[in-house]
Amino acid sequence: MKKTFLILSSLLVVVCCWGQTKTSNKHKSAAKNNADVRTIPLTKSEFLVKVANFEANQDEWKYLGDKPAIIDFHASWCGPCKVIAPILEELAAEYGDSIYVYKVDIDKEQEIATAFNIRAIPVLLFVPMEGAPQMAQGAMSKDTIREAIEKVLLKKK
């Protein structure tokens, strides 16, 4: 019984890892084709200049960017974050210069996570040029993220 359980567990691990390798290779080839358009990691100092200075304007949202953005709050250990990471890379390439796709590692940038009250990840913050940003929590499909880009960021449909 124990041997059967070990064999099945090992087989499950191999199958799961093999599927991730295929997805990872697919993602790498897509990234090579669009090497100049990628997600952009942000530190706190970059966030304060490119997105919003939450230290100076604690009571009011003022987006500092020159085009709409998605901000992905994530962590390296988060499984669902790893699932949406290649989707965000693909969408960054697809939308090119129309939007920014930023990434904030909540373990490295805890002040940003605290400022935005991030308690669970992944969290995507959709930041339009005008109006308040909209937050979505949890792993979302590519189609769902694309729909939010079209409606919230680009104001289409």
ABEGO torsion letter per residue (X at the ends): XAAAAAAAAAAAAAAAAAAAAAAAAAAAAAAAAAAABBBBBBBAAAAAAAABBAAABAABBBBABABBBBBBBBBAABAAAAAAAAAAAAAAAAAEAABBBBBBBAAABAAAAAAAGBABOBBBBBBBABEBBBBBBEBBBAAAAAAAAAAAAAGBX
